[in-house]
Amino acid sequence: MSLQQEFDQAVADSKNLPERPDNMTLLKIYALYKQGSSGDATGERPGITDFVNRAKYDAWAALQGTSRDDAQQQYVDLIAELKG
């Protein structure tokens, strides 16, 4: 199975985890997904009053320079760990 296929499967699996991850883990999942599918963060950083989207953007931006393959592999590994 290719890394892209494993990543796609992990994305599907992420919707059916046995329990909801904590917020920091959810941010990590989001950031790795965005980096693995879209590359480095783009667009304007959300304003200070938009807490949720600002945190998501900052988590994604923190991965700047991480290759798509690395981000996809980290995402696959994280979802596998959360599945137990």
C-alpha positions in Angstrom: 0.0 0.0 0.0 1.4 3.4 -0.9 1.8 6.2 1.7 -1.0 8.2 0.0 -3.3 5.1 0.4 -2.3 4.7 4.0 -2.9 8.4 4.6 -6.3 8.2 3.0 -7.2 5.2 5.1 -6.0 7.0 8.3 -8.2 10.0 7.4 -11.2 7.6 7.2 -10.2 5.9 10.4 -9.8 9.2 12.2 -13.6 9.6 12.0 -14.2 6.4 14.0 -11.7 6.5 16.9 -12.7 4.6 20.0 -12.7 7.9 22.1 -12.5 11.6 21.3 -8.9 12.8 21.6 -8.1 15.8 23.8 -7.9 19.3 22.2 -4.1 19.3 21.8 -4.2 15.9 20.0 -7.0 17.2 17.8 -4.9 20.2 16.9 -2.0 17.9 16.0 -4.3 15.7 13.9 -5.6 18.8 12.1 -2.1 20.3 11.5 -0.7 17.0 10.2 -3.7 16.5 7.9 -3.3 20.0 6.5 0.4 19.7 6.0 0.1 16.2 4.5 -2.6 17.3 2.1 -1.9 21.0 1.4 1.7 21.6 2.3 2.8 24.7 4.2 0.2 27.0 5.8 -1.2 29.7 3.5 -3.6 32.6 3.9 -4.1 35.1 6.6 -3.8 34.2 10.3 -7.2 34.5 11.9 -7.8 37.4 14.3 -7.4 37.1 18.0 -11.1 36.8 18.6 -11.3 33.7 16.5 -9.7 31.4 19.0 -10.5 28.0 17.4 -9.4 28.8 13.9 -6.4 30.8 15.1 -5.2 27.8 17.2 -5.7 25.5 14.2 -3.8 27.9 11.9 -0.9 28.2 14.4 -0.7 24.4 14.8 -0.5 24.0 11.0 2.0 26.9 10.6 4.3 25.3 13.2 4.8 22.4 10.8 6.2 24.7 8.1 9.0 23.0 6.1 7.8 19.5 7.0 7.5 17.5 3.8 4.1 16.1 2.8 5.4 12.6 3.1 6.7 13.2 6.6 3.4 14.8 7.7 1.4 12.0 6.1 3.6 9.3 7.9 3.2 11.1 11.2 -0.5 11.4 10.7 -0.8 7.6 9.9 1.3 6.8 13.0 -0.8 9.0 15.2 -4.1 7.7 14.1 -2.8 4.1 14.4 -1.7 4.9 18.0 -5.1 6.4 18.8 -7.0 3.4 17.4 -5.1 1.3 19.9 
